[in-house]
Amino acid sequence: MIVADVILWRRKNVTVWILLGAAASWVLFEVAGYSLVSLLSNVLLLLICILFFWAKAARILNRPAPPIPKMHLSEGMMHEAAVFVHVHANKILSAFNDIVQRKDSKVFYMVAFSLWLVSIIGGSIDIVTLGYLSLLLILTVPALYEKYEDGVDRYFKLAHMEVQLYERVYIVCFCKYFIKSQKWLSEVKKLLSDA
């Protein structure tokens, strides 16, 4: 329920902090040209320096050392991570196999179109900007829809009715001209076979 509260701006302070953090990271990575590896390296360097000097000062001043938890990965944790990766990799490979070997070409065309669309979007926008825009849309569209639900629903109903109207007109015109073109083609074939 917390995620829904954040997305619908019921917990405004959390949503604002998420948007501000995303905007700051976008500015840091896109505008300033910082990379993730250099950021992590500098943050870890700063952390290690602070802890090192804190420990040295604590020894000199007879104070307690900084509280650093023991960092340790157990064998069980590593086994769980390996099983998790193994299961999901097999699911992906199984889905790939199903798409390639399936007789139904509709699924193949849907996947191919989706991958092509992702390729186009990926070529025109980088991952940080795409992630920021996605987060911005996720945090604004549902809240705006909840606030203006009646008006949005009314416009979508009108648009749906208009699409149905044009669809009917298209079907009628297509059938009429298709039948005329079929007659014309049969007359042309008849003339060509007579000549």
Residue pairs with C-beta under 8 A, 6 or more apart in sequence:
2 11
4 10
5 11
5 14
6 14
6 15
6 18
6 139
7 15
7 138
7 139
7 142
7 143
8 142
8 143
8 146
9 15
9 139
9 143
15 139
18 135
18 139
19 135
19 136
19 139
22 131
22 132
22 135
22 136
23 132
25 128
25 132
26 128
26 129
26 132
28 34
28 39
29 35
29 36
29 39
29 128
30 126
30 128
30 129
51 66
51 68
54 65
54 66
55 65
55 66
57 63
58 64
58 65
58 66
59 65
98 107
99 107
99 108
99 111
100 108
102 108
121 130
122 130
125 133
145 152
